[in-house]
């Protein structure tokens, strides 16, 4: 495949064109896989809110509210952890397995995709995992692709990526391909918001998030951040939204409008306390449920809790609050996939009355009798 060098001016014009053309339910043409692209030096203009200043850091240091106290940590042993075998799938099956934090094994359109894979016991600047990884690395099938939401250490883990073959296709935010290529990866596709690419009958669309990026003292917002919509293009219509890491805000409604019919939203529900410090970049459980509604998603699977202690809320609180918020929203209990770490759920398509592909119920439901 010929690699295309695009100048910064050309890309800025191109992004403006894509945004002006992309209305509800419309998608931009797929980008070439692995193309070499040039980006602005900073994506700070994409921030939803300004990053914290010196006064906020001083308040945080004064209050010291970065981790839960002993009462909040005592329930670590109660975090649901039930590893099991990965479900059998085919090209008609949508299945997800939660490995912990924002790491999922997503099976869609016959592909096996990892999201923000972190199999390390410890990441920089954070206490060690409080629960083991839910899927042993040696039990993973061949990985067809990896999606990365942003470059924070709990989402972009170099030791885990090092375990993958260098020809594994990586889908990453704008500005992050160079980091991946320096580590030997040869099939890296970086996308801007509202851009997509296709691999093996699955479309990978990069969508906005209310977050930011930083990996060192000098690279704040040098690469983009966002979530991914994975869509089966082979006729079954399966669609999964992986939010990565995000606060609550206006983007969810627009994502849902451009990508209607999301079957499952993988949404973060943890790392939210204290709210004055984290509300702009981390949704709390109630906001995650609201985001699921904004997206028009049929189901929600909570994530980003119970793995690393990143903030001050009690370890089990995200789970109890998201269950309560889901019930209060009047949504069907079986549409909340509050999986244990290591747990899996499967959706399978039904055949409609005309014999064509149709949407599908939760596995185990009784299909309608043919007429």
N, C-alpha and C positions, 0 to 999 in steps of 0.2 A: 504494500500500500504506500502510495506517495505521501510524504509528510508535507504539510502546508505551513509555511511561515506566514503569519498574519501580523501586520503592524499594529501597534497600540491604537492609532487613530482609526484604522479600519475596523478593529474590534469594537471600539466604543460606538462607532456608527452602526455596526451590525447589531449590537445589543439594543440600541435604541429602536432599530427597525423591528427586531423580534418582539420587543415589548409593545410596540404600537400595533402590530399585527395580531398578537395573541389575545384573543378574547375568550370568554367563557367556553370551555369545552374544546378549544382549539389548541393544537400543539405545534411547536416549531418543527421544521424538518430535522431529522436526526443528523447529528454531527458525525463526521468520520471518526472511527475509532483510532486512538493513538496519535492524533495530529499534534504537532508542535504549535503552541500558541504563546502570544505575548500579552501580558496583562498590565494594568496600572500598578504602580508601586504600592498603593494602599487601597483597601476597600472600606476605609473608615466611613465613607459617605453612605454605606449600607447599614450602619448601626441604627437600630430603632430608637435608642436613647443613648445619651453620652455615657462613657465609661466613668466609674467612680473616680473622684478627685481626692486630693490630700485630706480634706475634711472627713470624707467617708472612711478612708483608711485609718485616720486617727480615732474615729468613733469605734471602729471595729477593734482596734488594738485596746481601746479603753474598756470596752465591754467584754472582750475575749470570748464572744459567743460563736466559736467556730466548730465546736464538737458537742455532742450531747453529754450530759453529766452521767454519773453512775446509774441513775434510774433509767435513763434513756438507752443505756447500753446493755442492760440486764437481759433483754429479750433476744439477744443475738442468736441464742440457741434455738429460738422459736421461729426464725425465718424459714419459710417453707423451702425444703431442699429435697427433691425427689427425682434424681437422675434416672433415666430409662433409655431403652434403645430408640434410635431415631425411627420414625414411622416409615413404612414402605410407601413410595410415591411413584407416579408416572407423570406423563406430560399433562394430564388432566387434573392433577392434584395440587392443591395449595396447602402447605404445611409449615408450621413455625415451631422452633425449639428454642427456649430461652437458656442461653449459657450463663447469664448473669449480666448485670449492669445494662449496657446498650448493645451487648453482643447477642445476635440471633443467628440461627441457622434457618434461612428462608428457602423453601423449596417451591418453585413456581415455574410453570412452563417447561418442566423437565430439567431446569437448572438448579444447582445448589449454590446459594449466595450467602456470604458472611457479611454482617453489618458491624462496623466498628469493632473488629475482633480484638479482645484483650484477654489473653490466656495467662498473663503473668500473675504471679502471686502478689507483687507489689509494683506500684507505679510511682514515679518521681513526685515527691512532696505530699504523699498521702499514706496513711497507715495501711498495713497489709490488708488484703481481702478478709472480710469477716465470714464469708461463705466460700466453699470451693467452687471452681468452675463446674457448670452443670453438664458439660459434655467433654469427655476426654479427647484430647487432640487426636490420638490414634484411632478413635472411633468415628472420626469424621469421614464422610465419603469424599470423592474428588471434588475440590472446590472449583466451581466454574467462574466465579467472579467475587469481588469484594467491593463493598461501598463504604466510603469514609465520609462522615458528616462534617468534621472539622479537625483541627490539629491539636486540641488539648490532649494531654497525656492519657487521660482516662478514656479516650476515644481513638487515638492514633498511637498504637503501641508498637514501637519498632521491634522489640524482641519477638512479639507474636508474628508480625509480618515476615520476619526473617525465616520463620518455619515454612513459609509457602514457596513453591517453585517460582523462579523469577519470571516465568512467562504467564503467571496468573493474571488475568485481566483485572485491573484496578480502576474504579470509577471514583474520582476525587473532586473536591471543589476547585474552582479557579485559583491558580497560584500555588497549588500543592504538588503538581506533577514533578517538578524539578527535585523536590525532596525525595520522592519515590524513585525517580530514575537514578539519583545518586546512590541509592541502595540496591541497584541492579535490576529493578523491574523494567521490563521491556514493553509491556502492553498497558500503558497508562492513559486514560482518557479523562481530561479535566473539563468541567462544564461550569458555565455561569448559571445564575438563576433562570428558570424557565427554559433551559436547554435540555435536550435529551439525546440519547444514543441507543442503538439497538445491538443486542448480542444474542444469538441463538434463539430468536423468536421472542425475546423479552426486551421491553423498552425500559431504559433507566432515565428517569427525569429528575433533574436537580431542582429543588424548590426552596423558597426562602425560609429562614428561621429567625427568631428573635434572640440572637446570641452574639458571639464575637469569636476572635481567634487570637492565639498567642502561644508560642512555644519557647521563646527565649526572651531575654531582656530587650531585644532590639527589633522584634518582628511583629509587634502588635498590629493586627488586622492586615497583615501582608498577604494572607490568603483568605478565601471566602469561607463561609459557614452555611449550613443548610440541611435539608432533609432530602429523602429520596422517595419517589413513587415508582414502584416496580409493577409493570403491567404486562400480562401475558398477551402476546400478539397473535396467538395461534387459534383464536376462535372461542376460547373459554371465558374470556373477559375477566379473569381474576386480577385483582388490583390490591396491592399492599402499600401503605404509606409508613415509612420509617422516619420519625421526626428528628432523630439524632438527639440534640440537646437544644432546648428552646424555652423561652418564656411564653406567656400568653399574649396574643395580640391579633391584629387584623389579618395577618397572612393566612390564617386557617380557612377563612371563608373563601379567599381567592384561590387557594389550593384546591378546595373542594369544588369550586366552580369550573376550574380548568381541568380537573381530573374527577369527573362525576363517577359515582358508583364504587367508591372505595369499600372493599369488603372488610378490611382489617386495618386499624391504625395502631401502630406501635408507638406509644406516647410516654414520655418521662413524667414521673409523679414524685420524685424525691429530690433531695438536695435543695430545699426551698427555705430553710429557716436560718437566720432571721430574714423576714420578708423585706425589711427596708433595704437590705443589702443585695438580696438575690431575686427579687420579684421580676426584674427586667429581663433576666436571662434563664430562670428556671421556673417552670409552671408548678404550682402546687396541685394536689389531687383534684380539688374542685375545678380548677382552671383546666386541667387535662380533660375532665369529663365534658366541660363546656367546649373545649377545642374539638373533641370527637364529634359533638353535635354540629359545630360550625363546618367541619369537614364533610358532613353528611355520611360519615363512615358507619357501616352496619355493626361493626364490632370494635372493641378496644382491648388491647393487651398492655397493661402497665409495665414499665421498665424503669431503669435508672434509680433503683433503690435496693437495699438489702445486700449489697456487694461491697462497696467501699463507703466508709464513713466520711462524707464530704462536708457535712453541715450539722446544724445543731438539733434538728428534730429527732425524737426518739426513733430507734431503728425500725420498729414495726408500724409506726404511725402512718406512713404513706399507704400501706395496705388497708388499714382499718378506715382511713378517711376516703380512699377512692371507692371502696365498697359502699360506704354510706352515701357518698355523692351520687354514685350510679343509681342507687335505689331511690334517692330523693328526686332524681331526674326522671323517674318513671320508666327507665329502660329495662328490658327483659334481662333477668339475671344471667341467662346462658349466653348473652352477648358480651359479657365482661369476662375476658379470658385472663383472669388473675392467676397466672401459672406459677407453680413453684419453680425455683431455679432447677433447670434440667428437665422441666416438663414440656410436653408437646401438645399441639392441637392440630387437627386436620379438617379441611373443607374439601368436599368432592362435588363435582358438577352433576346435576341431574340432566336428563334429556327432556326437552320440552315436548309438547304434544305433536309438534310438527316434525320432530326428530332431530332438531338442531340443538346447538349448545344453549344452556340456560344457566342462570345463577343457581346457587346451591345452598342447602341448609347446613347447620352444624352436623358433623359426623355423628351418626347414631339416630338421627331423626328418620322417620318413616317416609319414604318417597311416595308421592301420590300414585294411586293405581292408574294404569293406562286406560284410556277411553277410546 
